C-alpha cells in the first residue's frame, strides 16, 4: 500500500533523543521499587559497580535534601544483561528498592502550582491527584541516573571524561570558570564540597544562603555545568535536523525535573558580541590542530568539534512550599490553599550528577551510531582507527 507523502514526512520527522539505545523506567515515588531497562548496549563492556554506586550516592547525599534522602540508600540490582560485571548484549534490567513505601490513602484534590498536578489530573481524568504526584516525582531520576551511568561506561572506556559540578545556588555571584582540559584536581575539590562546587570558598556562602532559606521556609534554585572532555570531532550530524547532537543533549537535559533552561558553550555571553569575537579560531600547534577558546561549547553544525562539550543548566527552586500558596480544590471547585508535603530545599547539586550521566548517555548513543553496536571490542577498534585517521586533529 502506498503511504501518503504527508504521513511519510511526519514519520520521517519524528525526533528521537536516542537512535540506538532504548531506555524505559517504571515505578512510583512511594511504590515498591523503581525498575528500568536499557536496551542496545554492546556485549563485552566492563561495568564499574563502584562508579554506579558513587553516582547514586552523589545524587542523594548533600546538604539541602529532605529527610527522605537519609532513609533511601538507593541500593541497586542489575538483574539481567550483565554477567560477572561484563555486558552480554542483552537488555540490561535494573531495580532500586524504595525504603519509603508508605502511600497516604487520603485523596488529594488541591494541585501544587509548579508541579505536574494540575495538568496531569485533567489530562488523564483521574479522581485523585496522587497518581500524578507519584509518577511525576523526581524520585524517578534515581533509576535514570543508574541507567545513564551504565551507558556512560562506554564513552568512559574509550577515554572520555565526564565532569559535572554546581556552578551557583540561589543568588550567589554567577562566576564561571572556563575549563579547556580535564583536571583531576577539580574532581577532588568537587568531591570534598558539600554542594559539589569546584571552588571550596563557595561552600560557606551557599551554607548561609541555605540557612536563610530554611528560616524563611523557602526553596532554592541555581545552575550547574557539565563537561565532556576528550570527545572526538564528528559525533552527531548536520545531515538531518533531528540528528544534531545539540538537539539530543538539550532534549535529555530538559527532561530533568526543575531544569528550565539550557546553555551550550557561552551562548548567552556571545549573543551580545560581534561574530568575530565568538568563533573558536583554529590554529596549528606542534603538528596538531588546536582551539584557544570554546565559545561554541564543543559543538558546531550539530556535531562535536573536538573541543570539550560544555553544557550549563538553569534549575528552578522546588515548587513544593512549606508556606501555603493559592490554588483550587478540583473536586469542590473552589479556591483553597495548598498543604505542605515533604520536600527538598535545594536539589541543584543532584542535577549536576544527573546531567553528567545524561551527557554520557547521549555520547554513548552517538558512538554506537558511528562505530557499531554489537561488540565493545569491535567498537573500540573502530574508534581507535578513526582517532588514528584524524590524529593530527
N, C-alpha and C positions, 0 to 999 in steps of 0.2 A: 504494500500500500504506500502511495506517495505521501510524504509528510508535507503539509503546507509550509511555505517558506517562513511565515511569521512564527509558527510553532517551533520550527527548526532553529531559528535565530534565538528565540527565548531559551531553548535548551542549551545552545552554544554559549550564551551569555551568562549562564549560571555560574556565580563566583564561589569558589571553594577556597577556604583557608589552607586546607591540606589536600594535596594531589595524590600522594601515595599512601600516606598514613590515614587511619581512621581511629577516632578516639570517641568513646562514649562513657558517660558516668551515670550512675543511678544511686538513689538514696536520699534521705531527708535529714534535716538538721538534728532531729531527735529520734531518728529511726534506729533500727538495729545496727546498721553498718552502712558505709559507703562502698560501692562496687564500681570498678572501672575496667574497661577493656581497651587495649592499644593494639591495633592490627596493622601489619605491614612492616614490622621491624625485621631486619635481616637475621639469618642464622649466624652463630659463631661470634656474637658480640658479647664481650665480658661486661657484666653489670656490677657496679660498686654499691653494695648494700649500705656501706658506711656513708657514702655520699648522699644516698637517698634519705637515710635517717637524718643527716645533717640538714638537708633541705626542709624536711618536715619540722624539725626542731626549731630552725631559724624562722620558719613561717609563724610559729605559735608562741615562742618563749621570748618575749621582750616587754619592756615597760609600756603600759597603756592598754594592755589586753584585759578582757573581762575575767572574772573568777573561773569561768568555764575552761579557759585555756590552761589553768593549773590542774584541772581534772583530766582533760584529754591528753593522752600520751601519744596519740597518732602512731601506734604500732601497726605495721602493715604486714600483709601476707601476699606473696606472689604465688598464685595457685596453679598457674599454667603458663607455658610459653618460655619458661626459664628452667634449666636443669643444671645443678651444680654451679650456679652463677653465670651460665652461658645461655644466650638466647637460642631457641630451637627453630625460629622462623614461623612458629605458630602464633596465633593471637595470645597476647600477654594479659592475663586476668589478675586483678588485684582486689584486696579487701582492706578496709580500715574500720575497725570496730569503734562505735560511739560509746563512750563511757556515760555520757549524759543522754539517757534514753527516755526520760520521763516526759511524756507529751501531755500538756494540760488538756483536759477534756472540754472545758467550757468554751463554746464557740466565740469567735471574735468577729465583730461587725464594724469596728472603727479602724479604717486604714491609716497607717502611719505615712504622712507625706514624705516623699523622697525614696520610698521603697516600692516594690512591685505590687503591694497590697491592693491598691485601688484598681488599677488596670487589669491585673490578673484575675481578681474576683469577678469583674464584669466580663472579661474575655471568655472564661471557662464556665461561667454560670454556676459558680459554687453557692452554697448556703452558708459558708463559713470561710473566713479569710485564711485560716490556719494552713490549708494545703499549699497556698501560695507562699506563705511565710516559711514553711518547712523546706520547700524545694528551691526557692529563690535565695535562701540563706547563703552567705559566703562560706559556710562550712563545706560546701561542695568543692571549693577550691583546694581543700586538702588532698582530694583524690586527683584533681588535675595537676597539682604540684607533683605528686608521685609519678603520674604517667608522663608528664613533661620532663621530669628528672630522668626517667628511663630513656626517653627519646634523646635527651641531651648527651647520653653516653656515647652516641655515635660521633657527633662533632668533636666532643672532648677526646675521644680515642684517636681522632685524626689531627689533634694538636690545637684545636680551637679552645680559647679561654673565655669563659662566660663570667661576667662580674657585675652584680647589681648592688646598689647601695642607696641609702637615704640621702637625699640632697637638701631637703627642707621639711620642717614641721611647723605648721601654723604660719605665723607672720615673721618668722626669722628672716634675717637678711638673705636674699636669694643669690648667694655667691655660687660660682660654678668653676670647677677645675676642668681644664681641657686635657684629657689623657690620650696620648697618641700611642703609648705602648703599655702592655700589661706589666704591672709592678706588684710583686709578691708582698711588698711592704704595705700597700693599700689594703690587701686582703687581710693581713694580720691586724691592722688598725680597725677595719670594719668588724672583724670577728670579736674584738675586745670592747666594742662600743655597745652601750645599752640600747641604742637606736639605729645601729648599722651605718653610722657616718664614717667617712674616711678622714675626718678631722675631729679628733677626740675633744677639742675645745668646744665643739657644738653640743656635746652631751650635757654640759652644765646648763646651757641656755635652753635646750629642749626640756630638761627636767623642770626648770622654772615655768616654762610655758604649759607643760603638762599639769603641774601643781595648780596653776591658776585655773586651768580648765576643770579640774576636779572640784575646786572650790566653787566655781560658777555653775557646776553641773552641766558642763558643755562638752562638745566633742571637737576633734581637730582633724584637719586635712593636711596636705603638703605635697611634696614632689619627690620622685625617685629617678635615678638614672640607671640604665643597664647598658653594658658594653659587651661586644663580642670581638675578641682580638684574634689575629692570625686567620682571618677568613679570606679565602682566595677570591679574586675577581671572577664574575661570570655566573654566580648563583642567582636564580630568578630569570626574568626575560623581559625584553621590550616588545616582543612579537605580538602578544595579546595583552590587553589591559589587565585582565584578571590573573595574569601570571606574574605581574610585578611583585617583587618581594616586599616592597614597602607597603603595598596594599595588604598583603597577608600578615605582615608584622602588626600593622595598625588594627586589623580586624581582631586578631587574637588578644592584643593588649587591651582593646576597648571592651572585651568580654569579661574582664576582671571587674567584679562589683566595686563601685566607688571611683573607678577611673573615669574621668570626664573629659580628659584631653590628652593629646599625644603630640610630641615634637620630635622630629628626626633631625639629628645634627643640630645646627644653630639656626633653625628655621625662623624663629621669632626675631632674633637679632639681625639676621641677614635680610629680612623683609624690609628693613629700614635703610638699607645701603644701596650703592650702585653695584651693578653686576660684576665689575672688575674686582671689587673688594670681596666678593663672595665665592669666587671659583677656587677650587683646590688645585692650584697650578702644579704642573708635572715637571719634575727635574730628573736628570741622570746623576747619580752619586755613587761612585765606586762600582760601576757596571750594573747598577740597579736603578730601577725607576722608583722615585720617591715623591711623596707629597709632604709639604711642611705644615699644611693646615688640614682641617677636617670639617669644614663648614657644612658639607653635604651629608655628614653622618655615615659615611661608608657606602652610600647608595647613590648611583647615578643611572638614570634611564630605566629604573625598575630592577637594576641588577647591583650586586655587590661590586665595589670597585677596588678592593684590596686594602682600603683604609679600615680602621676599626668601625664596626657598626655602633652607632650611638643613638639611644632612644631615651627620651625623657617623658615621664608620665605625670599628670596632674591629678591628684586624688581629692575628692570632696570629703568634708567631715562626715562621719557616720550620721545618717539622718535620724536614728533612734534617739529620742530625747529623754533625759531624766525629768525635765520640766514638761508638763503637758502643753501641747500646741493645738491649734484649732483643726478640727476635722469634722466628719459627719458619721452618723450611725446609719449604715446602708440598709439595715433591716427596718429600723423605725423611721427612717427618712427625716432625721433632724440633726441639727448641729450638736457636736459633742467633742470634748477634749480627748486627746489620746491618753492611754495609760502607759506607764513606763514598763518596758521589758528589758531584761538584762542585755547589756551592750558593751562593746569596747569603747574606750575614749579615743584611741588613735590606732589605726591599722596601717599607717604608712610604711613602717619597716617590713610588714608582711608582704606588701605589694612588691617591694624590691626583690624578694625571693621568688614570688610567683612569676614576675616579669622575667627574671633571669632564666628560669626553666622554660618559659614560653618562647623566649627568643631561641633557646636551644631546640625546641620542638620544631619551629619553622625552619631553622637551618638543617635539622635532620631531614625533614621532608624535601628540602631543596637539594640536598646532597644525594638522596635516594633517586630523585628525578634525573639528575645529571649522570650519576655513576652506577645505576642499577640498584636492585633492592632485594636480592636473594641471599647473598653470602657476603659477610663482612670482609673476608679475605680478598674477594674479587673487587669489592668496593674500594678497599684500601689500596689495592694495586692500581686501579684506575685513577684514584685520587693522586697517588704518587706520580704516575705518568703525566698527569695533567700539570702538576706542580713543576715537574721537570721540563715540560714543554714551554712553560711560561716562566722559567726560573729567573730570567733577567728582570722579571717584574717583581 
